[in-house]
């Protein structure tokens, strides 16, 4: 893997490529997005037909859009979809009409408190149409007749999602999920897509213990569809992480799983605390991103959510101000680094049994002190061995050892590897 600075720039370049595309919960924008991601990592793309029953939901009709605008009497496009995919209410039905501003206003969405920004609005499950524009633009529109055009189709088609699997040493899985349904919003969630993509690339350079399954799906309906299609195999999912809002300048926030004591919760708490990064740990709530689907009571998976500033926690959220200037290579690289640190802990966290539990085994004659001698952290490594030996009773994990001893997890795991090789502990 390239240095994190370079990786951050690569992730930002991916966000730049994806930014202009008009995405929604279905349609060609999602496919185009997955085509680009597929240039970075191999993807298995799934197409689920309209009308398919998925848990308590039904796959909706597919929405596609070619053009949309509001033009004044001189033919000037006051609002133009070509300038930004945010300008059209998501899932708008087709419209071709001329109407007075007074009538048009009923279909216009603005942010009066942020008059220069364009809001992001949708109407997925209720047929409607509309435009999103800056309040400043609306204020400058004189009364009169306006041509209104939305060249869209809402017809039977498919819901599209994709998976990428990094094979591990065991079939048990870690899932990493991000949503691919938002249009030109850089932080929510193009940064999440980029971090997931480059995490997959990093893991592919090694052989992780767990199998890692990356899910690129539209929010809510996509996760529900994945769960419906994988209900018989979700028991393999041992840990999971939903990535979103991964590129803004705020500190990191980890939202715990519904269980609160899942291993991923403990790992993320430990990694963030040990890194001394500014961060927040929040309790689970049944609102937010797709962690609420994975953590629904019937599945109750150990899946948490990692963001920087959480959803709706920054003024730019769901507006045109969530643009390429709002995210940075540095922030995405930092989010990726935390994900890699967490995966390293998950992959090495084991429970061991001490095979010489009566008294302290003689480490010197086994060359274990020599194995760490001369290092600047010799004392730390020796203490890690002693702690691992003492707590290897089949009930404590290496994460337990790290938390109780106050030693870095990597030192504890290295000690366990040495003791295991020497035949003093076993899994």
C-alpha positions in Angstrom: 0.0 0.0 0.0 1.3 3.5 -0.9 2.0 6.0 1.9 -1.1 7.3 3.5 -0.6 10.8 2.0 -0.6 9.3 -1.5 -3.5 7.1 -0.7 -5.5 10.1 0.5 -4.9 11.8 -2.8 -6.0 8.7 -4.7 -9.2 8.5 -2.6 -9.9 12.1 -3.3 -9.4 11.6 -7.0 -12.0 8.8 -6.9 -14.5 11.1 -5.1 -13.9 13.7 -7.9 -14.8 11.1 -10.5 -17.9 10.1 -8.8 -19.1 13.5 -7.8 -20.9 14.6 -11.0 -23.0 11.4 -11.3 -26.7 11.5 -10.5 -27.3 8.6 -8.1 -30.5 7.4 -6.5 -31.7 4.2 -4.9 -32.0 2.6 -8.4 -30.9 3.5 -11.9 -28.0 4.0 -14.3 -26.3 6.4 -11.9 -25.8 3.6 -9.4 -24.5 1.4 -12.2 -22.1 4.1 -13.5 -20.8 4.5 -9.9 -20.2 0.8 -9.5 -18.5 0.7 -12.9 -16.0 3.2 -11.7 -15.5 1.5 -8.3 -15.0 -1.7 -10.3 -11.9 -0.2 -11.9 -10.3 -0.2 -8.5 -11.5 -3.5 -7.1 -13.4 -6.4 -8.7 -17.1 -6.3 -8.0 -19.9 -8.8 -8.2 -22.9 -6.8 -9.3 -26.4 -7.9 -8.4 -29.6 -6.8 -10.2 -32.9 -7.4 -8.3 -36.1 -6.9 -10.3 -38.8 -4.4 -9.5 -41.5 -6.0 -7.4 -39.3 -8.5 -5.6 -40.4 -8.9 -2.0 -37.4 -8.2 0.4 -38.4 -8.6 4.0 -41.3 -6.2 4.6 -40.4 -4.1 1.6 -40.7 -4.3 -2.2 -38.1 -3.4 -4.7 -39.4 -0.2 -6.3 -39.5 0.9 -9.9 -36.3 2.1 -11.4 -35.7 5.8 -11.8 -33.6 7.4 -14.5 -33.3 11.0 -15.6 -31.7 12.6 -18.7 -32.4 16.3 -18.3 -34.4 18.8 -16.2 -34.7 22.6 -16.0 -36.8 25.6 -15.2 -36.6 28.2 -18.0 -37.9 31.8 -17.9 -39.9 33.5 -20.7 -36.6 34.2 -22.5 -35.6 30.6 -22.5 -32.9 31.1 -19.9 -32.5 28.1 -17.6 -32.9 29.5 -14.2 -32.4 26.0 -12.7 -30.5 23.4 -14.6 -30.0 19.7 -13.8 -26.9 19.8 -16.0 -25.3 22.1 -13.5 -25.9 19.9 -10.5 -27.8 16.6 -9.9 -29.1 18.1 -6.6 -31.4 20.4 -8.6 -34.1 17.8 -9.1 -36.2 16.2 -6.4 -35.0 12.6 -6.4 -37.4 10.2 -8.1 -39.4 13.0 -9.7 -42.0 11.8 -12.2 -41.7 13.3 -15.7 -43.1 16.8 -16.2 -43.5 19.0 -19.3 -45.5 22.1 -18.6 -45.7 25.9 -18.5 -47.0 27.5 -15.3 -46.9 30.7 -13.3 -44.4 31.1 -10.5 -47.1 31.0 -7.9 -48.1 27.5 -8.9 -44.4 26.4 -9.4 -43.5 27.5 -5.9 -45.4 24.5 -4.5 -42.8 22.3 -6.1 -39.7 24.2 -5.1 -37.4 23.4 -2.2 -34.9 25.8 -0.7 -33.0 26.5 2.5 -34.1 30.0 3.7 -31.5 29.9 6.6 -28.7 29.0 4.1 -29.8 31.0 1.1 -26.8 30.3 -1.1 -27.0 26.5 -0.8 -29.1 23.9 -2.7 -30.9 21.3 -0.5 -30.9 17.5 -1.3 -34.5 16.2 -1.3 -36.2 13.0 -2.5 -39.6 11.4 -2.9 -38.8 7.7 -3.3 -42.1 6.1 -2.4 -44.6 8.8 -3.2 -45.1 10.0 -6.8 -44.1 13.6 -6.9 -41.9 16.1 -8.8 -39.9 19.1 -7.8 -36.8 21.2 -8.0 -34.2 22.1 -5.4 -32.5 25.5 -5.7 -30.9 28.2 -3.7 -33.2 30.6 -1.9 -31.2 33.4 -3.5 -32.1 32.1 -6.9 -35.8 31.9 -6.0 -35.8 35.4 -4.6 -34.4 36.7 -8.0 -37.1 35.0 -10.0 -39.8 37.5 -11.1 -43.5 36.6 -11.3 -44.4 35.2 -14.7 -44.7 32.0 -16.7 -41.9 29.4 -16.5 -41.3 26.4 -18.6 -40.9 23.3 -16.5 -39.3 20.1 -17.8 -38.2 16.9 -16.1 -37.2 14.2 -18.6 -37.3 11.2 -16.4 -38.6 7.7 -16.4 -40.1 5.6 -13.6 -40.6 2.1 -14.8 -40.0 -1.6 -13.9 -36.4 -2.3 -13.8 -33.9 -3.3 -11.1 -32.3 -2.4 -7.9 -28.5 -2.6 -8.3 -25.9 -3.4 -5.6 -22.4 -4.9 -5.6 -20.1 -6.9 -3.4 -16.4 -7.4 -3.2 -14.9 -10.3 -1.1 -11.4 -10.5 0.3 -10.9 -14.2 1.2 -9.7 -14.9 4.7 -8.3 -17.8 6.5 -11.8 -18.7 7.9 -15.2 -18.4 6.4 -16.5 -16.2 9.2 -17.0 -12.7 7.9 -16.5 -9.0 8.6 -18.9 -6.9 6.5 -18.1 -3.3 5.5 -21.1 -1.4 4.1 -21.5 2.0 2.5 -24.4 3.5 0.6 -24.2 4.5 -3.1 -27.6 6.3 -3.5 -26.7 9.9 -2.9 -26.1 12.3 -5.8 -23.4 15.0 -5.7 -22.7 14.9 -1.9 -18.9 14.4 -1.4 -18.9 13.5 2.3 -22.2 11.7 2.5 -21.3 9.4 1.0 -18.7 9.5 -1.7 -15.9 9.6 0.9 -17.3 6.5 2.5 -17.3 4.7 -0.9 -13.6 5.8 -1.4 -12.5 4.6 2.1 -14.3 1.2 1.7 -12.7 0.8 -1.7 -9.2 1.5 -0.5 -9.6 -0.6 2.6 -10.5 -3.5 0.4 -7.4 -2.9 -1.7 -5.2 -2.8 1.5 -6.7 -6.0 2.9 -6.2 -7.8 -0.5 -2.4 -7.2 0.0 -2.4 -9.7 2.9 -4.3 -12.8 3.9 -6.6 -11.6 6.7 -7.9 -14.0 9.3 -11.6 -13.2 8.6 -13.2 -13.0 5.2 -14.1 -9.4 4.4 -17.3 -8.7 2.5 -17.7 -5.2 1.1 -21.3 -4.1 0.3 -22.0 -1.2 -2.0 -25.7 -0.7 -1.9 -28.4 2.1 -1.9 -29.3 3.2 1.6 -32.1 1.3 3.5 -33.7 -0.6 0.6 -30.3 -1.8 -0.5 -29.3 -3.2 2.9 -32.7 -4.7 3.4 -32.4 -6.4 0.0 -29.0 -7.7 0.9 -30.2 -9.1 4.2 -33.3 -10.7 2.5 -31.1 -12.4 0.0 -28.5 -13.5 2.6 -30.7 -14.4 5.6 -29.5 -18.0 5.7 -25.8 -17.0 5.8 -25.8 -14.0 8.0 -24.7 -16.2 10.9 -21.3 -16.1 9.3 -21.2 -12.3 10.0 -19.2 -11.9 13.2 -18.4 -8.2 12.9 -19.3 -5.3 10.7 -18.9 -1.6 10.1 -21.0 0.9 8.2 -18.9 3.7 6.7 -20.3 7.2 6.0 -19.3 10.8 6.2 -15.7 9.8 6.1 -14.0 12.8 4.7 -15.0 16.0 6.6 -12.6 17.9 8.9 -14.3 16.8 12.2 -13.1 14.2 14.7 -14.1 10.6 14.4 -17.4 9.2 15.8 -18.1 5.6 16.4 -21.7 4.6 16.9 -22.0 1.3 18.8 -24.0 -1.7 17.7 -27.4 -2.4 19.2 -25.7 -4.9 21.4 -23.2 -2.4 22.7 -20.8 -5.1 23.8 -20.1 -6.7 20.4 -16.5 -7.3 19.7 -16.4 -4.6 17.1 -17.6 -2.1 19.7 -14.8 -3.0 22.0 -12.3 -3.0 19.2 -13.3 0.5 18.0 -13.3 1.9 21.5 -9.8 0.5 22.1 -8.4 1.6 18.8 -9.7 5.2 19.0 -8.6 5.6 22.7 -5.2 4.1 22.1 -4.6 6.3 19.0 -5.3 9.4 21.1 -7.3 10.9 18.2 -10.1 13.3 19.0 -13.2 11.1 18.9 -16.7 10.4 20.3 -18.3 7.1 21.2 -22.1 7.1 20.9 -24.8 4.7 21.9 -26.9 2.9 19.3 -30.1 4.5 18.1 -32.5 3.0 15.5 -31.9 6.0 13.2 -29.0 6.8 11.0 -27.4 4.7 8.3 -27.7 1.0 7.5 -26.4 -0.1 10.9 -30.1 0.1 11.9 -30.9 -2.6 9.3 -28.1 -4.9 10.3 -28.9 -4.3 14.0 -32.6 -4.9 13.6 -33.7 -7.3 16.4 -34.2 -10.3 14.1 -30.6 -10.1 12.9 -29.0 -8.2 15.8 -25.6 -8.3 14.1 -22.5 -6.8 15.7 -22.3 -3.9 13.3 -21.4 -0.4 14.3 -21.0 2.8 12.3 -17.9 4.9 11.8 -18.1 8.5 10.6 -16.3 11.7 11.2 -19.0 14.2 11.9 -22.2 12.2 12.2 -25.2 12.6 9.9 -27.0 15.9 10.3 -24.2 17.0 12.6 -22.8 19.6 10.2 -24.5 22.5 8.4 -23.4 21.3 5.0 -25.2 17.9 5.5 -27.6 17.2 2.6 -26.8 20.4 0.8 -24.7 21.6 -2.1 -22.1 22.8 0.4 -21.2 19.1 0.9 -18.9 19.5 -2.1 -15.4 18.7 -3.1 -14.1 21.5 -1.0 -15.7 20.1 2.1 -13.7 16.8 2.1 -10.0 16.3 2.1 -7.4 13.6 1.3 -6.0 14.0 4.9 -9.4 13.3 6.5 -10.1 10.3 4.3 -6.6 8.9 4.9 -7.2 9.2 8.7 -10.5 7.4 8.5 -8.8 4.6 6.4 -6.0 4.3 8.9 -8.5 3.8 11.8 -10.3 1.1 9.7 -7.0 -0.7 9.1 -6.0 -0.5 12.7 -9.4 -1.9 13.7 -9.2 -4.8 11.2 -5.7 -5.6 12.5 -7.1 -6.0 16.0 -10.1 -8.0 14.9 -7.9 -10.3 12.9 -5.4 -11.0 15.7 -7.8 -11.1 18.7 -7.9 -14.6 20.1 -8.4 -16.5 23.3 -5.5 -18.7 24.4 -4.9 -21.4 27.0 -1.6 -21.5 29.0 0.0 -24.9 28.6 2.3 -24.3 31.5 -0.1 -22.7 34.0 1.6 -23.8 37.3 4.1 -21.1 38.1 5.7 -18.9 35.5 7.4 -20.8 32.7 11.1 -20.2 32.2 11.2 -17.9 29.2 15.0 -17.4 29.0 15.8 -21.0 28.2 13.3 -21.0 25.4 15.0 -18.0 23.9 11.9 -15.8 24.3 13.8 -13.0 26.1 16.5 -13.2 23.4 13.7 -12.9 20.8 13.0 -9.4 22.0 16.4 -8.5 23.4 18.0 -5.3 22.2 14.8 -3.7 21.2 13.9 -0.3 22.6 10.6 -1.8 23.8 12.2 -4.9 25.4 10.6 -4.2 28.8 7.2 -3.7 27.2 7.5 -7.0 25.2 8.5 -8.9 28.3 5.6 -7.5 30.2 3.3 -8.4 27.4 4.5 -12.1 27.5 3.8 -12.2 31.2 0.4 -10.7 30.9 -0.6 -13.1 28.0 0.6 -16.1 30.0 -1.3 -15.0 33.1 -4.6 -14.3 31.4 -4.5 -17.2 28.9 -7.1 -19.2 30.7 -9.5 -19.7 27.8 -11.7 -17.0 29.0 -9.7 -13.8 28.2 -9.0 -12.5 24.7 -5.9 -10.6 23.7 -8.0 -7.5 23.7 -8.9 -8.2 27.4 -5.1 -8.5 28.0 -4.4 -5.2 26.3 -7.1 -3.3 28.1 -6.2 -4.7 31.5 -2.5 -4.3 31.1 -2.6 -0.9 29.4 -0.2 -2.3 26.8 -0.6 -1.7 23.0 -2.6 -4.4 21.4 0.1 -5.0 18.8 2.7 -5.7 21.6 0.2 -8.2 23.2 -0.5 -9.9 19.9 3.3 -10.2 19.1 3.9 -11.7 22.5 1.1 -14.2 21.9 2.6 -15.2 18.5 6.0 -15.8 20.2 4.5 -17.8 23.0 2.4 -19.8 20.6 5.4 -20.7 18.5 7.3 -21.7 21.6 4.5 -24.1 22.5 3.5 -22.4 25.7 -0.1 -21.4 24.7 -2.7 -22.7 22.3 -6.0 -21.5 20.9 
